[in-house]
Amino acid sequence: MSDYDAIARFYDADHSGFADDLPFYRELARRTGGRVIDVMCGSGRLVVPLAQSGIRVTGIDSSAAMIARARERVAAAGVAARVTLHHGDVRSDLPPDHHDLAIVALNSFMHLTTIDDQLAALARIHKALNPDGLLAIDVFNPHARNLAGCDGELTLDRTFRLEDGVRVCKFVAQRADMAQQLNHVTFVYDEIDDGGGVRRTLHTMTLRWFYRYELEHLLERAGFTVEIVYGSYDLDPFVTNSEVMLTIARRMG
């Protein structure tokens, strides 16, 4: 569950240009009008801007390195009074405080690769929500043709710079197991110094993708009812070619 310890120092620079989902979550948090828990919050990518909007946010992540970075970001932004951070496992360690909205953003739920783990996490989220609280889960929409083409070939994904100016080339290889709905991903980060020397970090992880009604069934088993499924952060309907599957469910009971 702590997949990101080894690559935490790359995460913020790697994702610095992505904030497409922030307006959606900010508006959803305002609608619910209460406390938010960001499940698998990582380095605080959403925690900090939500807190800057005046929202009380709890964040939990199983990666000690990512939570450490989140604490640094919270302190630097001056929002510590509105943020509570926990290092823990979503399957067992969610805080007992009740929240009005739970967020599982940017494919994080896909790190739970067994039904037992998925249901355990949903059970903890259910307990962490107030009655009628909302849960938002964002995963990618699995296109079978694209996944079948994931043959393990390593390709350059992007180039970015760390805070200290070091240039990083990020390579990614994906190998999809269509029968098991598993995507085996290899990340290679090459740090290139001014003299051309390379320091390489290699990390692998496995993600399970979900189909719409599979996820709805899991949610219903865990005591949620699905209210709507969006196909984008702009609230477009979920259709065959949607890039994301953004499911909004409400706690029952």
Secondary structure, DSSP 8 states (H G I E B T S, - for coil): --TTGGGHHHHHHHTTT--TTHHHHHHHHHHHTS-EEEET-TTTTTHHHHHHTT--EEEEES-HHHHHHHHHHHHHHT-GGGEEEEE--TTT---SS-EEEEEE-TTGGGG--SHHHHHHHHHHHHHHEEEEEEEEEEEE---HHHHHT-BS--EEEEEEE-TT--EEEEEEEEEEETTTTEEEEEEEEEEE-TTS-EEEEEEEEEEE---HHHHHHHHHHTTEEEEEEESSTT--B--TT-SEEEEEEEE--
